[in-house]
Amino acid sequence: MQIQNILNYLEASAASCPEKAAFEDLEHSFTFAQVQENARRMGSALAAELSPNAPVPVFMEKEACTLNVFMGAVCAGCFYTLVEPELPVERVRLILETLDAQVLVTTEKLKEKAEGLGFQGKILLAEDLVQTEVNQSLLEARRKGACDTDPLYAMFTSGSTGVPKGVVVSHRSVIDFTEHFTEIFGFTSEDVIANQAPFDFDVSVKDLYPTLKCGATMEVIPKKFFSVPKKLIDFLDDRKVTSLTWAVSALCIISMLKGFRYKVPGSIRRVMFSGEVMPVKHLNYWRSYLPETRYVNLYGPTEITCNCTYYEIKKDFTEEEQIPIGIAFPNERVFLLDEEDHLVTAENPGVLGEICVTGTALALGYYANPEKTAEVFVQNPLNRWYLEPMYRTGDLGRYGEDGELYYATRKDFQIKHMGHRIELGEVEAAFQALEGISRVCCIYDEPNTKIIAFYVGELESKEIIRGMGEKLPRFMIPNVFQKVDAMPLTKNGKIDRKALMASYEERN
């Protein structure tokens, strides 16, 4: 059967294993049959309020019941966006302003907080939605009118102007990726998938949809466990977890704190990582305790539906070596273009080129932002014969002497820090807006994974951190603050970033 809607996955698993746990956290467990029923009830309520393909912002915490709401939005023929309640209010408002949604779904627990956002639409409670009677005819009408290119979700990433960008991804892209992802890495109904990633981070997509497709079980790990390694490891062991698709930074927490000296969860047979470059010493730590486990390096930004390349670890690496990003997933084309849009091949090892991607995996663009969409979703310059959309990742890659593809660095000032993609321009905008600050420049020290903020102004670092904390999530706040008398300038009047970095390195 041709899969046209991700609900096909849910329906198939609900039919084949209705009483099996689909989503679990510390307090709740939902079977596939329950998820389907909850989704149909919520979908009936949402469809009565919204037109097809409308956004459904979900202002809820990271827990199993939130995933029911996602499926409810999909049943309504709409798309969902997780709006993290812990984000600064100003950032939440910018996301909601971009979506221009008619409804906001939240819980009784967060109702008061949601009402304080100044949202102009209708606030709906998940607890009420799930009590709605199923409107079969309405759900059927929505499904009949749906296409596989309709949006499934939007995830917001950092924007250079200070406004977050909503990456919109279709059913087709997720279906295509999930089909290949589960087949290549051998997911089955026996898998227990431990979800680490927040639901507004696309790593979670690789937990959610393999679960639905394969009839696996997804265990939602409480965020607090990542600061208590023993509890985290006990959770993995108690729940008999088989698969980890985690951000590099999450895996490094266990290795940095020598967590496996306490206990080794013996059921883990698959460890997949992405978000930033995996330090070999941390990979080697995991491999020393779980030598029979399958390890895979995944690469790709949100705009190409999770990942576009993979590299399975089948040899030992020294700490001086870099792990390749590997080969393209089926139905995706990944290649390097130089500054003149000429193809860079493995025949020219060491030559840098921008990593570009074509294929079904490409997102639909940035929600309500045609200008930014047009900047990076472009016609493949190697193809002058027919329409072939291409995404420019902004990442630079190179081929090694071994013929493998490697990530090199960022082309612009967008960085990957703590597993998150961050526009330094957004950090600068929030910093610049503080009273008493006249000039700001942020630079990323990639070897030491630190955001360094140079500024001209009166404030001290404690005041700056307090002020930025009201506007930005914690991972976007600079690690180092360097006060300067004036910004050095290049001959064309721009801030001389190289000079700033040189002065910083001299002092340190």
C-alpha positions, 0 to 999 in steps of 0.5 A, spaced: 500 500 500 502 506 498 503 510 504 500 517 503 499 520 510 503 518 517 496 516 520 497 510 516 503 508 520 498 509 526 492 505 524 497 499 521 500 499 528 493 500 532 490 494 528 496 489 529 498 490 536 492 495 539 494 493 546 502 494 546 505 501 549 506 506 544 508 512 548 510 512 555 513 516 560 514 516 568 507 517 569 503 515 563 502 509 558 498 509 552 497 503 547 497 504 540 489 503 540 489 509 545 493 513 541 489 512 535 482 514 539 485 520 542 487 522 536 481 521 533 477 525 538 482 531 538 482 531 531 474 532 531 475 538 535 480 541 532 477 540 525 471 543 527 475 550 529 480 550 523 481 549 516 485 544 513 493 545 513 492 550 519 497 551 524 496 548 531 501 550 536 502 546 542 504 549 548 505 543 552 511 539 556 515 534 554 510 528 556 507 522 552 500 525 552 503 531 548 504 526 542 497 524 542 495 532 541 500 532 535 496 526 532 490 529 533 492 535 529 494 531 524 487 527 524 484 534 523 488 535 517 493 540 520 500 541 522 503 541 529 508 546 532 511 544 539 512 551 543 516 549 549 513 552 555 520 554 558 522 558 552 522 566 554 515 569 553 518 574 548 521 568 543 514 564 544 510 570 542 515 571 536 513 564 534 506 565 535 506 571 531 509 568 525 504 562 525 498 567 526 494 561 528 487 561 530 488 556 536 493 554 541 493 547 545 495 547 552 493 543 559 490 545 565 496 546 568 499 551 563 493 554 562 494 561 566 501 561 563 498 560 556 493 566 557 499 571 559 502 570 552 497 575 549 495 570 544 489 573 540 486 566 538 482 561 542 486 557 547 484 550 548 485 545 553 488 538 551 483 535 557 477 538 553 479 536 546 480 528 548 473 528 551 470 530 544 466 525 540 469 523 534 466 526 528 467 520 523 464 524 517 469 530 518 475 526 519 474 522 513 473 529 509 479 531 511 483 525 510 480 525 503 482 532 501 489 531 503 495 530 499 502 527 501 505 534 500 501 537 506 505 540 512 506 535 517 510 539 522 513 546 523 520 546 527 522 553 529 530 554 528 534 561 530 533 566 525 539 571 523 534 577 524 532 575 531 525 572 528 525 565 529 524 561 522 519 555 522 521 549 518 515 546 515 516 539 513 511 535 509 508 528 510 511 525 504 518 527 506 517 524 513 514 518 510 520 517 505 525 518 511 522 513 515 521 508 510 529 508 509 531 509 516 527 504 519 529 499 513 537 501 513 538 500 521 533 494 522 527 497 527 522 492 529 516 492 533 521 489 539 525 496 539 524 500 545 526 507 543 529 512 548 527 519 547 532 524 549 530 530 544 525 535 546 519 535 541 521 542 538 528 539 536 528 534 529 532 529 532 525 527 536 522 525 529 527 519 528 523 517 535 516 518 534 515 516 526 519 509 527 515 508 533 509 508 529 511 505 523 514 499 526 509 498 532 515 499 537 515 503 544 517 510 545 520 511 552 520 519 554 526 520 558 525 526 563 529 532 562 532 532 569 535 525 568 540 528 564 543 531 570 543 525 574 547 520 570 545 514 575 537 515 574 538 516 567 542 509 566 537 506 571 531 508 566 535 505 560 536 499 564 529 498 567 525 500 561 530 495 557 531 500 552 534 498 545 535 504 541 538 511 542 538 516 537 541 522 541 544 529 540 552 528 541 551 532 547 547 527 551 551 521 549 557 526 552 554 527 558 554 519 560 561 519 558 564 525 561 561 523 568 563 516 567 556 513 568 558 506 565 562 505 571 555 505 575 551 500 570 551 498 563 544 497 560 545 491 556 539 491 552 542 497 548 543 495 541 543 501 537 546 508 538 545 513 533 548 521 534 547 527 530 547 535 532 554 536 532 561 533 531 562 527 535 569 527 539 572 520 538 574 520 545 567 520 547 565 515 542 570 510 544 568 510 551 561 508 549 564 502 544 569 500 550 562 498 554 558 496 549 562 493 544 557 489 540 552 495 539 551 498 532 554 506 532 552 511 526 554 518 525 548 522 522 548 528 519 543 533 516 539 540 518 532 540 520 531 543 513 532 536 509 528 532 514 532 530 520 538 527 516 541 526 509 547 522 510 549 516 515 556 513 517 556 506 520 562 506 525 565 499 523 573 501 525 577 504 530 578 511 530 584 515 534 582 521 538 586 525 532 581 523 527 575 525 525 568 521 523 566 521 516 559 523 515 558 518 510 553 517 504 546 519 502 540 516 504 536 513 498 532 518 494 537 524 497 542 527 493 548 530 497 554 534 493 559 539 494 559 546 490 564 551 491 564 558 491 562 558 483 557 553 484 562 548 481 561 541 483 567 538 488 568 531 487 572 526 491 577 526 486 579 533 489 581 531 496 581 537 501 577 542 497 572 545 501 565 546 498 558 547 501 554 541 502 547 541 498 542 537 498 536 535 493 530 530 493 524 528 497 527 530 503 527 537 502 522 541 507 517 546 504 520 552 506 520 557 512 513 558 514 510 565 512 517 567 510 518 567 502 524 571 502 528 567 507 526 561 503 528 563 497 535 564 499 537 557 501 531 553 497 534 554 490 534 551 483 540 546 483 545 550 479 548 544 476 541 542 472 539 547 467 533 543 464 528 542 469 526 544 476 530 541 481 529 544 488 536 544 492 537 546 499 544 550 501 546 547 508 551 553 509 555 547 512 562 546 508 564 539 507 570 536 504 572 529 501 578 525 505 584 522 502 580 515 503 574 518 499 569 519 505 565 525 506 567 530 512 564 536 515 568 541 515 565 548 518 560 553 517 560 557 511 556 563 515 555 565 522 550 560 524 553 555 528 551 548 532 552 549 539 550 544 544 546 540 539 542 546 537 543 550 530 544 558 532 544 564 528 549 568 532 545 574 529 539 572 533 544 572 540 547 579 538 540 582 537 538 580 544 544 582 547 544 589 543 537 590 545 539 591 553 539 597 556 547 600 557 549 596 551 552 600 545 555 595 540 555 587 540 559 582 536 559 574 537 564 569 535 564 561 536 570 558 538 569 551 535 574 547 538 572 549 545 565 550 543 564 556 546 560 562 544 564 569 545 561 575 546 565 582 545 561 588 547 561 595 548 557 598 554 556 599 561 553 592 564 557 586 567 556 579 565 551 577 571 547 583 569 547 581 561 546 574 563 540 576 567 537 580 561 538 575 555 535 570 559 529 573 559 529 573 551 533 567 549 533 559 551 539 558 556 543 554 550 543 561 546 547 565 552 554 566 550 559 562 555 564 568 555 563 576 555 569 580 553 568 588 554 572 592 549 573 600 548 571 599 541 570 594 535 575 594 530 573 595 523 575 592 517 577 597 511 569 597 508 567 599 515 565 592 518 567 589 525 573 585 524 572 579 527 578 576 526 582 581 530 577 580 535 578 573 536 586 574 535 585 579 541 581 574 545 586 568 544 592 573 546 589 574 553 587 566 553 
